[in-house]
Amino acid sequence: MPESGSLFSPRCSPDGRYIAALSADSTKLMLYDIEKKSWTQLAVSKFGFENWSRDGKFLYAEDYADKTDDLVRVNVANGKVERLFSLKDVTRGFDPWEFWIGLAPDDSALLMRDKSTQEIYSLDVRFP
């Protein structure tokens, strides 16, 4: 794709109109408009694990810029970042593959923490 040399982690929007990606240092959430064939900077912070909402209006991601590790959603129309809840008390190991954030088909947040146990837990977290 044009001008994507320093981007990674592409995610296609549900309607196929956009592709979201992160800058190489994860500090910029970029949005590619397929029709216009151009990139725009959607938000700046320190992002990871970006996921599109079902309706394509939001990108959900982990924001770990301020050391609090929050789950945020970014409004695609205006780039506004909304903090949904903190992940600061979630214990993590040293291996980055031990942790993952995603969305279920109903847009509820999924959090995976691999601590080599044989149990599955469910958390009920409500956000707007």
N, C-alpha and C positions, 0 to 999 in steps of 0.2 A: 504494500500500500504506500502511496506517496507520503513522504515526510514522517515515516514511522520507525526510522532507524534507531531511535533511542527509547522506544516504547515496548512494553511487554504486558502480558496478562490480558489479552483481548477478550471482550465479552460482547456478544451481539445482542441488541435489544430484542424483546419479544416480537415486535412488529417488523424487524429487519431494517429499520430506518437508520439506526446508529450502531456504532461500535465504540465501546468504552475501553480505555487502556490506561495503564500507569506509566509514568516516566521511569527511567532506569533507576532513579534513586527513590522512587515511590512517593515523591512529594507533590506530584501533579496528577490529578484525575483529568484525563483528556477525553474528548468526545469527537468522534468522526461522523460527520453527516454524509451518508452514502450518496444522496442525491446531489448535494452541493460539492462533494469531493473535497471537503476541507475539515481540518481539525480546529477545535476550540478548547481552551482551557476551562474546565468546568469548576474545579475547586483546587485549593492548595492546602496541604497539611502533610501528614505521613500516613498513607493509606495501605491497606492490604485486604485481600479476600473480597473484592468488590463483586456484587451480585445485583442483577436487575430485578425490580419488582415485577409482578405479573402484568401490571398495566403499562409498564415502561415509563412511568412518571418519576421513578426514584431509582437511585443506585444506593444500595446498602453496602457498608464497608466497615472494617475496623479502622479506627483512627488512633494511632499510637504516638502522635507528635508530642503531646504534653505529658508523657509517661503515665497517663491514667488509663489508657487502653479503653476507649469507648466504642460502642456500636453506634454508628451514625447513619443517617440517610441523607443523600444529596438530591435536591430537587433538580431535575434535568432542565426544566424551563428557565430557572433563574440562578442555579448554582448554590442556593442557600443550603448550608450544612446544619442539620438538626441532630443534636445528641439525644440518643434514645435511652441508653443505660450504660453504666460503667462495668468494665471487665477487670478492674484493677485488683480485685480480690480473687480472681481465678488463678490458681497456682499453675505454673507452667514449668516444663522441663527445659533443658538446654537445647534439645533438638527441635528445630522449627517445625518439623513434620508432626510433632505431638499435639498440634493445635490447629483448628480450622473453624471458620465461621461460614455459614451458608444460609439459604432460605428454603423453607419447605414450599410445596406448591401453593399453600394459602398465604404466603409471605410471612409466616411466623419464623422467628430466628432459630437457627440450629447452631449449636456449639459442640464441637468435638474436642475432647481432651483425652489423649491416649496415655494412660498411666499403666498399661499392661495389666489391667484387671479384666475380669470376665463379667462385668455388670454394665447395664445400660440404665441411665437416669433420665428423667424428664424434668425440665424446669418450666414453670408457668410464668412467663414474663409478659406483661401487658405494656404496650406503648401505643401512642396515637397512630 
